[in-house]
Amino acid sequence: MPHPDYPHLFSPITIGTFVVPNRVCHVPTDISSANTDGSVNQRVITYHEQIAKGGCGFIIVGASTPDRSAGRPTVTCLVLDEDPMIPGLAELAEAMHRHGARCAVQIQAPGRQAAWPRKGLTSATDQVVELPGSAGHEVVYAEEIAKGKSIRAMTVDEIYELVEKFAEAAWRVQQAGFDAVELHGAHGYLIAQFLSPYVNRRNDRFGGTFLNRVRFPLEIMDRIWRKCGRDFPVGVRYSGEEWVPGGRTIDESVKVAQLLEQQGAAFVDISAGIFEAPGAVMDPMYYPQGWNTYAADEVKKAVSIPVITSHTLRDPAYCERILAKGRADLVGLSRQMIADPYWANKAYARRPEEIRKCISCLVGCWQESLMIKRHMRCTVNPAVGDERFIHLAPATNKLRVAVVGGGPGGMEAARIATLRGHRVTLFEKTGELGGAVLCCCAVPGKQKMRWYADWQRRQLAKLGIEIRYRCQPAAEDLRAYDAVILATGGAVHKPDVPGIDLPFVLTFEDVLRCRLTKCEFHPGDRPAPAQCGDRVLVWGDHFAAADAAEKLGADGKQVFIVTENAAFAAWMEPCHRDVMNKRFAGGHGEGLRGKTITPPVTVITATTVTGISPGGVVTLLDSRFHKSSLQVEHVVLAAVEPAAGPYDELLAAGTRVVRIGDHRRVRNLRAAVTEGADAGLTLDEGWTLNANLALISRHPTEIGLAQS
Ligand SMILES: Cc1cc2nc3c(=O)[nH]c(=O)nc-3n(C[C@H](O)[C@H](O)[C@H](O)COP(=O)(O)O)c2cc1C
């Protein structure tokens, strides 16, 4: 019987020799969580098993290398280059099959984009490039000359050796019981380097003409079938458009699909970009849902094998429409499965509002994990890489807990603590939960942040948590609680310079306020956002500064950002930074359309403000002690420091209290949510503060640190 809401999403499809129970596909995601030798471990199994349990029909395991000596895309990706890997891979396949999913492994040689080894890389060509968005860039690409980076074009013999290794790797995957393999020909990794008219500068039989550039994956496919049998399904992932001048465009990508089908490929998986255009590969928050589906749409018109589409697909209803219109055969979700592995089940159960949507921040899963050689985590889903959050153990000692601050950290602490059985009261000084997340919602293209706030609000309401709005409790109001979690977030930093209190000196909060002065949370008491004149100086180097500049720039203001640092937003996730800088320059990120920022934003680096005159003249001093001045109509303060809170008083009074998120140290959403989750989890029997004033429980010594 067709599903009443999503009849296409929950209909089966045949891929090669097997049937996939529904159209939901986990597109390959290298979670970089394998053992050092690249073998499967429990982290890898748990991650994929949760997604299978969550009802996903087809799971493609992320980039796995056929030859560790030729390189790994991340330092702990899966490795397929020897037979002892087979038992672990078999356990992985079983863990997915057990829950009805079909599964494949993506085979990838990284070529120029190897995170490891760091030297002596081989590629289609010897072109050295800087790719700040790619994993491992900080070692391989930053100051690559000083670090002796070298890339060498592969010889024809080496190419055929690697072809053989791809086939061997596919054979191991098949032996382990997987249903298929996928070749990774996207995102500028080795196969993409050969396919690309932009990267491939060879003039032998593997470069130059279209057929020569496609030869490498075709040789691999052929070799795989000789080893694994002609009916073993092989799919190919590649980018519909590379989004660089001289790169492959959709017309040629359609030809690639036709050729692959003709040669016997079981499916094509249409991705986007190469790392010269990082926003297309790892689309930031600005990108609208389904922006890349046009590419699958074009390919689908030209082939009859299944076509997978991906990139910023979040809503089941949206995905259903893609399938209903015949634009693709399967919808591919990567980060959405990280944020909520139970996406398919929630849609199937007709509870889409329960889905914890990925906000595309790329902080947990990329910037603070794969890019810096860590196992993958997630900003909004603390259970990724931490099994303690999958099956929350009920607290043995139920406590009365006060959480002060209803931002993301406070909400997560309240949620986890309540799920474990504690009695939680959440205090919020405004009339609305969300904290700093709400500031982002005022920024064009960042409304996805709202999804997280809405999801948390719904969860807290469902759990029946007591929420006291418009309430800032003092230390004595909190004494009755067994534990206090302070999550009061950050506040604007007001530097001590002449003119700082002038009326046209605003804060980022004044500017980033919601346009709605009346809503269910604010029946009329919220001031409207401040209106700025045409020339505005934004002073700071934090999300607050980037967001204020984006918002004001989009409103048509002439914005000047002043930062003491050598570059603005060096802390920002690089794909976001790339797109933001393109927008600040008056352009767009790849694939984005619509309103641009005009006039462009001017960034003044290595400079500080030394004074503001009543007439609006701001004096600036740069790191070489050169003075200059700017005439503006408004100054927006956008540096952030921890907000005030009764921490010291509570400690002095003997109350057990911890600080989390920006209230502890100004960072980002991931830090707030992770610390909120940790605090909610740690409160338990024998809980106390250790000598670092961190919350611990079940203290394993006999010294009886403190009483609980
Ligand atoms: C942490 C991470 C790892 C990824 N690993 C792979 C990979 O191994 N192979 C691949 O083809 N794409 C990889 N991607 C790209 C995703 O498959 C996907 O195309 C991209 O994230 C956009 O889709 P999404 O909005 O559903 O995340 C990765 C993305 C992320 C965030």
The ligand as an SDF file (V2000), in Angstrom:
LIG
                    3D

 31 33  0  0  0  0  0  0  0  0999 V2000
   31.8030   14.9630    7.1140 C   0  0  0  0  0  0  0  0  0  0  0  0
   31.5480   14.7530    5.6720 C   0  0  0  0  0  0  0  0  0  0  0  0
   32.1510   13.7070    5.0020 C   0  0  0  0  0  0  0  0  0  0  0  0
   31.9030   13.5000    3.6550 C   0  0  0  0  0  0  0  0  0  0  0  0
   32.4850   12.4390    3.0390 N   0  0  0  0  0  0  0  0  0  0  0  0
   32.1980   12.1880    1.7490 C   0  0  0  0  0  0  0  0  0  0  0  0
   32.7230   11.0330    1.1240 C   0  0  0  0  0  0  0  0  0  0  0  0
   33.4170   10.2420    1.7340 O   0  0  0  0  0  0  0  0  0  0  0  0
   32.4260   10.8480   -0.1830 N   0  0  0  0  0  0  0  0  0  0  0  0
   31.6390   11.7100   -0.8950 C   0  0  0  0  0  0  0  0  0  0  0  0
   31.4030   11.4700   -2.0740 O   0  0  0  0  0  0  0  0  0  0  0  0
   31.1170   12.7980   -0.3020 N   0  0  0  0  0  0  0  0  0  0  0  0
   31.3630   13.0540    0.9850 C   0  0  0  0  0  0  0  0  0  0  0  0
   30.7920   14.1280    1.5960 N   0  0  0  0  0  0  0  0  0  0  0  0
   29.8320   14.9600    0.8490 C   0  0  0  0  0  0  0  0  0  0  0  0
   28.4120   14.4870    1.1120 C   0  0  0  0  0  0  0  0  0  0  0  0
   28.2020   13.1790    0.6330 O   0  0  0  0  0  0  0  0  0  0  0  0
   27.3630   15.4000    0.4850 C   0  0  0  0  0  0  0  0  0  0  0  0
   27.4870   15.3760   -0.8910 O   0  0  0  0  0  0  0  0  0  0  0  0
   27.4360   16.8350    0.9570 C   0  0  0  0  0  0  0  0  0  0  0  0
   27.6600   16.8940    2.3430 O   0  0  0  0  0  0  0  0  0  0  0  0
   26.1480   17.6120    0.6450 C   0  0  0  0  0  0  0  0  0  0  0  0
   25.0050   16.8840    0.9790 O   0  0  0  0  0  0  0  0  0  0  0  0
   24.2420   17.0440    2.3990 P   0  0  0  0  0  0  0  0  0  0  0  0
   23.6250   18.4190    2.4180 O   0  0  0  0  0  0  0  0  0  0  0  0
   23.2050   15.9550    2.4030 O   0  0  0  0  0  0  0  0  0  0  0  0
   25.2400   16.9010    3.4540 O   0  0  0  0  0  0  0  0  0  0  0  0
   31.0340   14.3620    2.9410 C   0  0  0  0  0  0  0  0  0  0  0  0
   30.4280   15.4050    3.6150 C   0  0  0  0  0  0  0  0  0  0  0  0
   30.6700   15.6030    4.9620 C   0  0  0  0  0  0  0  0  0  0  0  0
   29.9830   16.7290    5.6630 C   0  0  0  0  0  0  0  0  0  0  0  0
  1  2  1  0
  2  3  1  0
  2 30  2  0
  3  4  2  0
  4  5  1  0
  4 28  1  0
  5  6  2  0
  6  7  1  0
  6 13  1  0
  7  8  2  0
  7  9  1  0
  9 10  1  0
 10 11  2  0
 10 12  1  0
 12 13  2  0
 13 14  1  0
 14 15  1  0
 14 28  1  0
 15 16  1  0
 16 17  1  0
 16 18  1  0
 18 19  1  0
 18 20  1  0
 20 21  1  0
 20 22  1  0
 22 23  1  0
 23 24  1  0
 24 25  2  0
 24 26  1  0
 24 27  1  0
 28 29  2  0
 29 30  1  0
 30 31  1  0
M  END
$$$$
